[in-house]
Amino acid sequence: MGYNRLSVAWILSMKINLREVVIAILIFVVVFAIVQLSIGSYKVEMTSMVPTFKPRDCIMVDKLTYRFRGPHRGEVVILWPPKDRVSTKNPYIKRVVGLPGETVKIEDGQVYIMKKGSDEFLLLSEVLPGVSETPECRNDGQWEIQKGQYFVLGDNRDESSDSSVWGTVPRKNFIGKTWLRYWPMSQFGLTPHYSYKLVDITESTSASLGILPAIESSGLSVSTP
């Protein structure tokens, strides 16, 4: 009789423990899925974002924000370039410069933007920390940004393959915006995003300007978290 009671108690205990294990596994799977959908880990391989990011910098990417809003001008983003114009196995790292409905013009290395509903080009005033001279774009041209498209450039434009080469990028190609640099430890911290001013061309001579340099073709490769 006592043996039977012990057997029943043991079986009940096993069922309870099994239920706890199943619950723990389900919680782990849910948390893992949430993390995978909201955060990514990448390693910079090229010099296209110097001085903001250097080769072998490791960064965390926020993949959740762009599910609720579009990219803002000045944000550093991870994206896939247009497949019909660029062949790459790795995503790129770029900075958002032009927004949907705007027109971007690059002339004599300087970036100008005509905002939606306007008929006047304004100079994009960009001052980047660590840049003593104003870097210039190597490709002149003019691009009308359609709905759902963005114009992106790198921070080292002489070394960049970006929208000045292959045109605008659809929002669906954006993976997320850079969030945290965790390696090297000496550079640990939130990654920089800038809100750039658009300056009237007649006032540009008195403005302090710094142009974002461009990025090379394979800007990023996935690193092990």
SULKA-V446193 format. One record per backbone hydrogen bond with DSSP energy under -1.0 kcal/mol. CO is the residue of the C=O (numbers start at 1). NH is the residue of the N-H. E is the energy in kcal/mol with one decimal. If there is no record, write none. Layout:
BEGIN
<<CO,NH,E> <CO,NH,E>>
END
This chain:
BEGIN
<<1,5,-1.8> <2,6,-1.9> <3,7,-2.2> <4,8,-2.4> <5,9,-2.4> <6,10,-2.3> <7,11,-2.5> <8,12,-2.5> <9,13,-2.2> <10,14,-2.2> <11,15,-2.1> <12,16,-2.3> <13,17,-2.6> <14,18,-2.6> <15,19,-2.3> <16,20,-2.1> <17,21,-2.2> <18,22,-2.4> <19,23,-2.4> <20,24,-2.5> <21,25,-2.4> <22,26,-2.4> <23,27,-2.5> <24,28,-2.3> <25,29,-2.6> <26,30,-2.4> <27,31,-2.6> <28,32,-2.8> <29,33,-2.4> <30,34,-2.4> <31,35,-2.5> <32,36,-2.6> <33,37,-2.0> <34,38,-1.4> <35,39,-2.8> <38,63,-2.7> <40,61,-3.0> <41,223,-1.0> <42,59,-2.7> <43,221,-2.2> <44,56,-3.6> <47,50,-1.4> <48,156,-1.5> <49,53,-2.3> <54,57,-2.1> <57,44,-3.0> <58,182,-1.9> <58,183,-1.4> <59,42,-2.6> <60,179,-2.9> <60,180,-1.5> <61,40,-1.9> <62,177,-1.9> <64,67,-2.0> <65,68,-2.1> <65,69,-1.3> <72,75,-1.8> <74,194,-1.7> <75,96,-2.7> <76,178,-2.4> <77,94,-2.3> <78,175,-2.9> <78,176,-1.5> <79,92,-3.4> <82,85,-1.4> <82,86,-2.0> <91,220,-1.9> <92,79,-2.3> <94,77,-3.2> <95,153,-2.5> <96,74,-3.0> <98,151,-2.2> <99,102,-2.0> <102,145,-2.9> <103,114,-2.9> <104,143,-2.9> <105,112,-3.2> <106,141,-2.0> <107,110,-2.2> <109,137,-2.0> <110,107,-2.1> <111,124,-2.7> <112,105,-2.9> <113,122,-2.6> <114,103,-2.1> <115,118,-2.1> <122,113,-3.2> <123,199,-3.5> <126,210,-1.0> <128,131,-1.6> <141,106,-3.0> <143,104,-2.8> <145,101,-2.2> <146,149,-2.0> <148,171,-2.5> <150,169,-2.8> <151,97,-2.9> <151,98,-2.3> <152,163,-2.2> <153,95,-3.8> <155,213,-1.2> <156,159,-2.4> <162,165,-2.2> <162,166,-2.6> <163,167,-1.6> <169,150,-1.8> <170,173,-1.9> <171,174,-2.0> <173,80,-2.1> <176,78,-3.0> <177,62,-2.9> <179,191,-1.7> <180,60,-3.7> <181,189,-2.0> <183,58,-2.7> <184,187,-1.9> <185,188,-1.5> <189,181,-3.1> <197,125,-2.9> <199,123,-3.1> <200,203,-1.9> <203,206,-1.4> <204,207,-1.3> <213,156,-1.3> <215,161,-7.8> <217,219,-1.3> <219,45,-1.6> <221,43,-2.5>>
END
